[in-house]
């Protein structure tokens, strides 16, 4: 750096320190260890307050306390503003590791305070007045003890204005290349202004008089008309849970939002955007006065509510129906509370985006998508930052990537952040990194500290104000909202001939371990998604059959959905949060399950009547099913051809007869009686001939119907393999590509039993010890089903060992199919390019399928999401067991089932049927529904549509029927209803009617496109129907 530039940098620091003068240490700080109490309670408490001095420390992991101190204001303000400055020792880089406070004055919250927001302005006060401040403190997420102090001083607005004229100009100058005329002019003018100030006596009356004179001297180097535009969006990214619990997020939201309100009070030009209705709900419940002020700012148009979803949900693991509910309830909240329709999906921090999200967004009234996370890719950079994103069905939505640089990374890195800074380096960098300058002359820069860092600072607003006025050579900065940018960028895309587009999923080449990490929450989420859909169906059916739709438990269901949606946050469901989050999650799912099962039982009882010797079997899936069901007493039965979304009555003697020899009071043989004998060499069923090796691995699986071997020559199937999993960073998030370097096969066969006494299935039971862990399995071969189940119980006591099950299959194809939200996607099984290699672990919902012409093999699951299909080997990920940020991730008992399904080629219908049966087993109840012996509320009798949900409409008494096309085909389906229809309308995912369908004889003809998600709003004549059909 040249000497003159060094001089200016030094003098700028002196000028900055001169903004606050007459500093005096605040004495008499007191501390009260009273976590989570209200300010009124803290004010009432006179006992328990302890002196807090220079040598005092407080803190510890998630510690909370109250602080109070008195401030006597000076007798003369000298035309300045009194201010309190908090003093905190900076020990950690990330804001979430530092203390955070809510500041109360006169019993009311006035602002949040943290390492970035140290100034507490005291408002209009009288000279000599004594004030008492209360600070509710949160120590942070690490086991650190902190020192806290305070000073009182006088804030000079004019000195601050001069500083924020010169500092941005100097920073812009430093971004311009050497020899640039604008750089040289700025250098000269800034130096001349500095020469007007007597820096030998900063803060003196002479210095402040010189400041006034310097403010009258303008910089002559102004912006030109043809510079790029930077839409600067005030923002604070708040994770609903991560290194803290949901409960602490409630306080983070209140602190951050109060800080925003304080800024808006001082700076009329400041604008702010916050997504996630759940945060607003928290503040509404906990701080109604803050919430009312937020509503006022929203009405003014300065506080923007965009984001669309109820919270920033994971988009890999969350089911299609749950994604719809995130949008439905998120948009409804914003509409009901603020009268605004949210039309932009803001998901900057989610670990990948489903290939069907564009359609879901378009059909939900969302017009634009913004993210930054894909910039975290390890190997490949998406070649555009503004483009159309095309989903698996062909739907397109404008998409923008945030390009704000993370200053901690090298300048040539394409890593971007949603916690942007407001400085010249960030403004220049955001534009410089933008790849589509030929399409659009504008970029978006969200600025503000996130996750408890308090969001935008005063300094950022003042800095942006200076850039807004314009400095030559610098992009033009505008105070903005994300909708302003989305409208502008979308308009530019529309006017572009042959605009760029990206087809399929936005796969994140990072955080692949989140498909598997902390498996219990993934299982709880899957089971709860199905539970709530069952309640919706039975509630709708109860209303229809009784003619009383008020029997539908709408309020209770919404509350259960709301609680589930919180668990789908992008750091909770993926398994990347601290242990306390998952302890809370377990309790939450227990309560949801208890309440949900209670609702379900009540609805079922209301539909059933006692009928001796009769069993009613329910199917709440979209396809007809034959299979096992379990009665209330645990007794297993077999039911044939139970229609979709309906029931079928059976004589108890008929369905239980095959099990009479094996069922007694619901008991069945367990693994406790396994013998330590070797496995048989062969086993034969009606469908397969199976051979095992001495380790109990399947070495041959011959499909008798198709007369072919399923496994590759020399292959061993159902090999349980543990891989050493020590990522180079982001432990519970990541699965580094070198994890395959060290592999352990669980070959130890400690016990084996073959049970062929059941006429409908043969069960092989195994037990394997591995290090400190034990895995028990039931391998189930069915007489009437091609599916082979691996019912697994694992007592896992290992860390950093990643467990997979492996199946080498004799299939030839360069791609495999994987189920995603409302459809499926094909991915390469080779590693020809860096894009192919990066997908060494991928996400799927209930199945992955690897097929060739006429034949295929599917690998199903009931609660797993991680898959790896390469070199003819199908692998499913079972347990990860990382240690950060949860040191006990995946320890203890796991119960899950995965299944192998060899099948004929062509349609994926049978794969989906079996996946539904595995995840939504038939439900049996003694007694009968008097309305009919067999009934299906809705079914697709022609065409490749699957009915995935049945619920009451959010408004009115109509029913919502959700369907999706599963075979990438187009046509016209026949959808049959079990009750007479008054009307049937096509509608959006937000349940807005669009067009009506002709209905004849209980059937509607429904046209469909490949992978289309279809929503029908149906009105039935239930008022005249009663219980008889």
Helices and strands as residue ranges (DSSP letters): H 3-17, E 20-25, E 30-32, H 39-44, E 50-51, E 58-59, E 64-72, E 81-88, G 95-97, E 100-105, E 108-114, E 119-121, E 130-138, E 145-146, E 148-155, H 157-175, H 181-194, G 199-201, H 205-215, E 229-235, H 246-266, E 272-273, H 277-286, H 288-300, E 303-304, H 320-338, E 344-346, H 357-362, E 368-371, G 373-376, E 386-390, E 396-401, H 424-433, E 442-447, H 458-469, E 476-479, H 482-494, E 501-503, G 512-515, H 519-546, G 549-551, H 554-567, H 579-607, E 614-619, E 625-630, E 636-642, E 646-651, H 652-656, G 657-659, G 671-673, E 682-684, E 688-692, E 698-703, E 708-709, E 719-724, G 737-741, E 743-745, E 751-755, E 761-770, E 773-782, E 787-796, E 801-808, E 815-820, E 823-828, H 834-838, E 842-843, E 847-852, E 855-861, E 866-870, E 873-879, E 892-904, H 909-919, E 922-926, E 934-936, E 938-942, E 945-952, E 959-965, E 971-977, E 981-987, E 993-996, E 999-1000, E 1003-1008, E 1013-1020, G 1022-1024
